[in-house]
Amino acid sequence: MAHVRHAGVNLPLFSLRSHQDWGIGDIAAIEPLATWLHASGLDRLMVLPLGTMPPGMTSPYSALSTLAIDPIYIALDRVPDFARAGGMDAMSADGQHALAAARESPVVRYDLVRQAKDDALALAFATFVREEWEQLTPRAASLAAYVARERWWLDDYALFLAIAESRGQWSWRVWPEALRARDAQALDEAR
């Protein structure tokens, strides 16, 4: 039995910075890295968890979900709705300032990255709702199909985020007993 050897790189995505990023490595940075890996004879890329982190947290191991990717890793230059919304020029003054400061920082400033990307994603989503969702376009149908297909985890995740944000408590362990125990009536009231 022949052994096949593999070699690769293990890195946190946040460290894969480029001149185009928003102060943090993002998913788009994987493509040129994969090209470089292949050209170097490497065939594996391992990254640290990419799950959504609670506010103020910076460890990829503090993720709120094993399924949801943190929006800070979205490459906004690849989001067509952000471009249609006016791109960086349409961002709020605070969002633009956060973006500039995050890009200039020699270390990842999660607070600034999150502020800038939240601002940009809010613009992109408003554009998507207006131009796609409300118009019942094929892209809107694709999102609806995704939500229907992923409902098995997405509904609970959205409810968790809504409860955590409304209470300002990201650990479910400190929530009222009825919510911790997933009492049906308490969950319905929270919805």
Sequence and secondary structure as in RCSB ss.txt:
>XXXX:A:sequence
MAHVRHAGVNLPLFSLRSHQDWGIGDIAAIEPLATWLHASGLDRLMVLPLGTMPPGMTSPYSALSTLAIDPIYIA
LDRVPDFARAGGMDAMSADGQHALAAARESPVVRYDLVRQAKDDALALAFATFVREEWEQLTPRAASLAAYVARE
RWWLDDYALFLAIAESRGQWSWRVWPEALRARDAQALDEAR
>XXXX:A:secstr
       EEEE GGG   SSSSSS  GGGHHHHHHHHHHTT  EEEE   B   TT   GGG S SSSB GGG  
GGG HHHHHTTGGGGS HHHHHHHHHHHH SS  HHHHHHHHHHHHHHHHHHHIIIIITTT HHHHHHHHHHHHT
HHHHHHHHHHHHHHHHHT   GGGS HHHHTT HHHHHHH 
